Amino acid sequence: MANGECRNKTVITTFLLLEFGNIPEMQSFLFLLFLVIYVVTVIGNILIFVLVVADRHLHKPMYFFLCNLSCLETCYSSTILPRMLSSFLTGDKSISIGSCITQFYFFGSLAVTESFLLLVMSYDRYLAVCKPFHYRAVMNSRYCLQFVAWSWMNGFLVMAISCFLISQHSFCGPKIIDHFFCDFIPVIKLSCCDTSLTEMLVFILSSVCALPPFLLTLVSYMCVITTVLRMSSTTGMQKALSTCFSHLIVNTVFYGSLIMVYVLPKPKTLRALNKVFSVFYTVVAPLLNPFIYS
């Protein structure tokens, strides 16, 4: 068994996702809210994907990355929201341990991929605005494919390591997970064994996948904003600044909520807000991206 001594307790095979069951009077409203969000998110991202593929004028690096982001966001939302919507309707909140780890794997892989893909997109904007003479040389089709492949491979590799570590644990009661999906922290708390090694390794992986991309993304947009402020055209400057700030806001929402949940140490008062922070990077960010980047 992983990570040292294990408690001598009955091993469980299923979890119960509490989701938002602590506010029963809001269940119908929450079902409708999340249903609308899911439909809008999926339709918005699919439309962007179809438009980029269909219009040859959009076959450029920026739109190639946007196309990947839209595909990613559609899959990302679909790893969590359909199951949650189903449980609102049926009342069945049980999930097997295998299904739970599988959900965490695909959700986490896509989240890490998005973290690196947003970094690549910010680098693309940095080159286009700050280093326009180097843009064609760096952002050719070969390098674009390599950047995207690097983002996707990193995401799925990192989560393969994390899920392997989790799968080495046995889990004891209580089997209730106070969350709306199988996230690392609420799941690992139910382990029968010492989890310190697993928690430390996952913390390191989370920090590497969230902090450097976020900081580099901030630096890229700060350089872009600095360059834009030197523009002679007031109209062009205002438009460019508006675009940069909107991109910066959605990036901050995604990275900031990820860092709050997985990286920063939290007192007990903030731990109770983990579910709220999770809504931002699992639900809000995929909803905003089609509007911000289109």
Sequence and secondary structure as in RCSB ss.txt:
>XXXX:A:sequence
MANGECRNKTVITTFLLLEFGNIPEMQSFLFLLFLVIYVVTVIGNILIFVLVVADRHLHKPMYFFLCNLSCLETC
YSSTILPRMLSSFLTGDKSISIGSCITQFYFFGSLAVTESFLLLVMSYDRYLAVCKPFHYRAVMNSRYCLQFVAW
SWMNGFLVMAISCFLISQHSFCGPKIIDHFFCDFIPVIKLSCCDTSLTEMLVFILSSVCALPPFLLTLVSYMCVI
TTVLRMSSTTGMQKALSTCFSHLIVNTVFYGSLIMVYVLPKPKTLRALNKVFSVFYTVVAPLLNPFIYS
>XXXX:A:secstr
  SS B    B SEEEE TTTT GGGHHHHHHHHHHHHHHHHHHHHHHHHHHHH GGG SHHHHHHHHHHHHHHH
HHHTTHHHHHHHHHH   EEEHHHHHHHHHHHHHHHHHHHHHHHHHHHHHHHHHH HHHHHHHSSHHHHHHHHHH
HHHHHHHHHHHHHHHHHT  BBS  EE SSS  HHHHHTTBSB  HHHHHHHHHHHHHHHHHHHHHHHHHHHHHH
HHHTT S HHHHHHHHHHHHHHHHHHHHHHHHHHHHHTS   HHHHTTHHHHHHIIIIIHHHHHHHHH 
